[in-house]
Amino acid sequence: MAAENRDRLLTFLLIVTLVAMAVSGLQPYDRVTWAMEVAPVMIALPILVATRRNYPLTTLLYVLIFLHALVLILGGAYTYARVPLGGWVQQAFDISRNPYDKLGHFMQGFVPAMVAREILIRGEYARGRRMIAFLCICIALAISAVYELVEWWAALALGQGAEEFLGTQGDPWDTQSDMFCAGLGAVFALFTLSAVHDRQLAALSR
């Protein structure tokens, strides 16, 4: 992708993200839940803007981060158990719970695995496709585990007020299934996108 077109795309993604976050914060279902759900976006966005010149990422990775941000923002606006898209899937397939949070945890493995892959390859911290893939999955699962710990700490700190953030919907195995979805996301990302990612990494290093 030409540098000019890439800059236009990244500017567009940034604007859409900011607009989506602003709209989602106007009247969220639960303000505390919204703040906790979009916090990763608020943290990542300034870092990405600040490093766009001295450590630019591949276009693929910017797009993936953008999609993950939208998932988080939408979940924050409605809370994961009430996102209309998940409600439609729940009714269409006659399942017992809104599955949108599982999409969120799938992305929680999918995108961090690709972020880890880019950092590991560019920094030459690991060699060999299998070793890199293994480490990417481990990193994605570690991030998922930390997030589950954050949810636990929120539950202890907020009591009943953490229910919307946890989004367990009465599932006693919610934590385990969340991490399983993250692991699936990591594996799927590496399986489907590694070849495209390699080509973009090669172009970026020229």
C-alpha positions in Angstrom: 0.0 0.0 0.0 1.3 3.4 -1.0 2.4 5.6 1.9 -0.2 8.3 1.1 -3.1 5.7 1.0 -1.8 4.1 4.2 -1.8 7.5 6.0 -5.3 8.2 4.8 -6.5 4.8 6.0 -4.9 5.2 9.4 -6.4 8.7 9.8 -9.8 7.3 8.8 -9.5 4.5 11.4 -8.4 7.0 14.1 -11.4 9.3 13.4 -13.9 6.4 13.4 -12.5 5.1 16.7 -12.7 8.5 18.3 -16.2 9.1 17.1 -17.4 5.6 18.1 -15.9 6.1 21.6 -17.5 9.5 22.0 -20.9 8.2 20.9 -20.7 5.1 23.1 -19.9 7.4 26.1 -22.9 9.6 25.7 -25.5 7.4 27.4 -23.9 4.0 28.1 -26.0 1.4 30.0 -23.6 1.6 32.9 -21.0 4.3 33.2 -18.5 2.4 35.3 -18.7 -0.6 33.0 -18.2 1.6 30.0 -15.1 3.2 31.5 -13.6 -0.2 32.4 -14.4 -1.7 29.0 -13.0 1.2 26.9 -9.9 1.7 29.1 -7.7 -0.5 26.9 -8.6 1.7 23.9 -7.9 4.9 25.9 -4.5 3.5 26.8 -3.6 2.1 23.4 -4.7 4.9 21.2 -2.2 7.6 22.5 0.6 5.0 22.3 -0.2 4.1 18.7 -0.4 7.8 17.7 2.9 8.6 19.5 4.8 5.7 17.9 3.3 6.0 14.4 6.5 7.5 13.0 9.4 5.9 15.0 7.8 2.5 15.3 5.1 2.1 12.7 3.1 -1.1 12.7 2.0 -3.1 9.7 -1.3 -1.9 8.2 -2.8 -5.3 9.0 -2.1 -4.9 12.7 -3.5 -1.3 12.7 -6.7 -2.7 11.1 -6.9 -5.5 13.6 -6.4 -3.2 16.6 -9.2 -0.9 15.1 -11.6 -3.9 14.9 -10.8 -4.9 18.5 -11.4 -1.4 19.7 -14.8 -1.4 18.1 -15.7 -4.6 19.8 -14.6 -3.1 23.2 -16.4 0.2 22.6 -19.7 -1.5 21.6 -19.5 -3.9 24.6 -18.9 -0.9 26.8 -21.9 1.0 25.5 -24.4 -1.8 26.0 -22.5 -4.1 28.4 -21.6 -7.4 26.8 -24.8 -9.2 28.0 -27.0 -6.6 26.2 -25.3 -5.9 22.9 -28.1 -6.2 20.3 -25.9 -8.1 17.8 -25.3 -10.8 20.4 -29.0 -10.8 21.3 -29.9 -11.4 17.6 -27.5 -14.4 17.5 -28.9 -15.7 20.8 -32.4 -15.7 19.4 -31.5 -16.9 15.9 -29.7 -20.0 17.3 -31.8 -20.4 20.4 -28.9 -20.3 22.9 -29.1 -19.6 26.6 -26.9 -16.5 26.7 -25.8 -13.5 24.7 -22.6 -14.7 23.0 -21.1 -11.2 22.3 -18.7 -11.5 25.2 -17.2 -14.6 23.7 -16.5 -12.6 20.5 -14.8 -10.1 22.7 -12.6 -12.8 24.3 -11.9 -14.4 20.9 -10.6 -11.0 19.7 -8.7 -10.7 23.0 -6.6 -13.7 21.8 -6.7 -12.9 18.1 -5.3 -9.4 18.1 -2.7 -9.7 20.9 -1.3 -12.8 19.2 -0.6 -10.8 16.1 0.8 -7.9 18.1 3.1 -10.3 19.9 4.1 -11.9 16.5 5.1 -8.5 15.1 7.1 -7.5 18.1 8.9 -10.9 18.4 9.8 -10.9 14.7 10.8 -7.3 14.3 12.9 -7.4 17.5 14.3 -10.8 16.7 13.4 -12.0 20.1 12.6 -15.5 18.8 13.4 -17.6 15.8 11.6 -20.3 14.0 7.9 -20.2 12.9 6.9 -22.8 15.4 8.6 -21.2 18.4 7.2 -17.8 17.4 3.7 -19.3 17.1 4.0 -21.0 20.5 5.1 -17.8 22.2 2.3 -15.8 20.6 -0.3 -18.2 21.9 1.3 -18.2 25.4 1.3 -14.4 25.4 -2.3 -14.2 24.3 -3.3 -16.6 27.0 -1.3 -14.7 29.6 -3.1 -11.5 28.6 -6.4 -13.3 28.9 -5.5 -14.6 32.3 -4.5 -11.1 33.5 -7.9 -9.8 32.3 -9.7 -12.5 34.2 -7.8 -11.4 37.3 -8.8 -7.8 36.7 -12.4 -9.0 36.5 -12.0 -10.8 39.8 -10.4 -7.7 41.5 -13.3 -5.6 40.1 -15.8 -8.1 41.6 -14.1 -7.8 45.0 -14.0 -4.0 44.8 -17.4 -3.3 43.4 -19.4 -6.2 44.7 -22.8 -6.4 42.9 -21.8 -3.4 40.8 -19.3 -5.6 38.9 -21.9 -7.9 37.4 -22.2 -5.9 34.2 -18.5 -5.8 33.8 -18.1 -9.5 34.5 -20.9 -10.5 32.1 -21.0 -14.1 33.4 -24.7 -14.3 32.8 -25.0 -17.1 35.4 -22.3 -19.3 33.8 -20.1 -20.9 36.5 -17.5 -21.7 33.9 -17.4 -18.3 32.3 -13.7 -17.6 33.2 -12.6 -20.9 31.7 -14.6 -20.5 28.5 -13.4 -16.9 28.1 -9.8 -18.1 28.2 -10.6 -20.9 25.8 -12.1 -18.4 23.3 -8.9 -16.3 23.6 -6.8 -19.3 22.9 -8.9 -20.2 19.9 -8.6 -16.6 18.6 -4.8 -16.7 18.9 -4.6 -20.0 17.0 -7.0 -18.9 14.3 -5.1 -15.6 13.8 -1.8 -17.3 13.4 -3.2 -19.9 11.1 -5.0 -17.5 8.8 -2.9 -14.3 8.8 0.7 -15.3 9.2 1.5 -15.4 5.5 -0.1 -11.9 4.9 1.6 -10.6 8.0 5.0 -11.9 6.8 4.6 -10.0 3.5 3.7 -6.8 5.2 6.6 -7.1 7.6 9.0 -7.6 4.7 7.6 -4.5 3.0 7.8 -2.5 6.2 11.5 -3.3 6.6 12.5 -2.0 3.2 
